[in-house]
Amino acid sequence: MSRIGKLKIAIPAKVSVKSDKSLVHVEGPKGKISKNFNAPVEIKVESGFVTINPTASTRFASAMHGTTRAIIANLISGVVTGYEKNIEIQGVGFKAEQKGSNLVLSLGYSHTITYAIPAGIKVTIVEGTKLKIEGIDKQLVGSVAADLKHFYKPEPYKGKGVHIVGEFVRRKEGKTAGK
């Protein structure tokens, strides 16, 4: 049995959690979110706590026991405080601008890249090269940040590219002149 899965999740005062077999609805001050779990677990909401119990004694059920508990805890945390990722774009002439629900990136290619911002995500651009991605779904915020990074991964010599703040990029030394 999972050690993480055994822990009960406390429901804060401003949050309501409802469970219909495998579908969990969470509503709080930042918004509402629903998630469907097709895992061999039983989700119960009772007296201010959410408990998760495996319905089988298999290795998969044990793994999904802890995973389901962590995802539900992240849903509750998301509707209370939300999640954010910061991105920096480094390079001469590299910039980002928002046009409606699209993000237009100039990353040194011969064309601009247009990225459709998913529903539930708010992107704020500071100084044209710093982006702040906010939302209540941790998985979606991380996915948008990874998608943006994928357009121009940081290169190891000069550091140009799309960086997620807090991630380490291994830098390499360039070639040196021979004697």
N, C-alpha and C positions, 0 to 999 in steps of 0.2 A: 504494500500500500504506500502511496506517495506521502512524504512528510509534508510537502506544501499543500497537497490536496486535503489533508486532515484539518487544516486551519480554517476556522470560520471567518467569513468576511462580514465585518460590521457595516451596516448601512447608515450613512450620515443622516442627520435630521431633514435636510432639504431634498433628499433623494428617495424616489419610489422605485422598487424593483418588483417585477411580476414575472412569473415563470409558468409557461404552458408546456409541460413535458420537456421538449428540447429547445424551445424558443424562449429567450430571455429578453424582456423589455426593461430598459433603465431610463429614467427621466430625472433630470436635475436642473440646476440653475443655468447651465451652459447649453442645454438642449436635450434631445432624446435620441436613443440609439437602440437598435435591436440586433440580436445575433442568434443564429440557429446553430445548435450543436448536434452533430450526428455522431456522437460518441457514446460508448456504453457507460454512461454516468447518469445519476439521478440528481436533479437540482431542486432543492427545497428552499423556500423563503418563509422564515418563521421568526416572529418576535425580534425584529431588528437585525437578523443575521441571515446570511445565505450559506447553506451547507451543500457540499457536493459529495456524493457517495458513488463508488463504482458498482455497476450492476452485475459484473462478472469478475472472476478471479484470474483473468488472463494478464499477460504482460502488457498488452496494448491498452487494456482497461485501466491498469495502474498508471501508465504513462499519460493517458488522456485525463485521468483524475486530476493530476497536478496542473496540466496544461489548461484544462477548463476552468479551474479555480483561478489561475493567474489571469486568464482572459477576462473573466467576470470582474475581478478586482480592478483591472485596467479600464473596463467599461465604466465602473463606478467612479474611479478617479478621474476619468475623462470628462464626465458630465459635471464634476465639481470644480476641477482646476483647469482641465484641458491640457493639451500637449503642444509643444512647439519644437521646431528644428530651425537652426540658423544656417544659411548658406552664404559663402563668399565666392564671388567670381573674380579670378585674378588673370590679368593679361591685358596687353595694350589694345584698346578699342573694344574690349569685352564689356557688355552691358545687358541689362534686362529692363523691359518695360511692359506694363500691363495695358492691354486693350480689351476692355469688357471682361469677359470670363476667360480670356486667353492670355498667356504669358509669351512675349516675343523675346527671344534670346539672340543676341549677336555675339557669336563665339569664334570669330575669325574665319569662318567658312565663307564661301562665295554667296551663301544664302542665309536668311534668318531662319530660326527654328521657332515654330509656333506650337505651344503646348497648351492643351485645353485643361484648365484647372477643374478638378472633380468637385461635385457638390459636397458641401460640408467642410471645405478647405478654404482658408483665408490666407492670401499671400500679400505681404506688405513689402514694398521695395524702398530701401533706404540708400541714398547716394547713387543709385543706378547699378551698384555692384553687390549690395548686401540684401539678401532676401530673408524674410521671416515667414515660416510656414506654420500656421496654427489650425487646430481642429480638435474635436473630441474623440476621434478614433485614432488610437496610437498606431495601428497597423497602416492606416491610410496616410497619415502624416509621414511616416517613415518611407512608405512606398513612393510618395510624391518626391521626397528628397532624393531617394535613390534614382528615380527616373530622370530628374534634372542633372544629377551627377553623371549619369550614363551618357549624356550628350557630349561631354568633353571631360573625360577623367583627368585628374591632376597628373601632369607629367613630372617625372622625378628630377629633371635637370634644372629647369627654371621655375617650376612650381605653377605654371600656367594651368588653368582649368577651373572646374567647378568643385569647390571644397565644401564638405559638410563640417561645420565648426565642431571641434572636439575630436575629430578623427585624425589619426596619425598618417602622414604621407612620408614614406621613406625617400629621402633625398639622396641623389648620387653625385659624385664629384665628376666634373667634366674632364675631357681629355686635356693633358698637359703637353706643353711643347718639349720635344726631346732635346737632349744635349748634343 
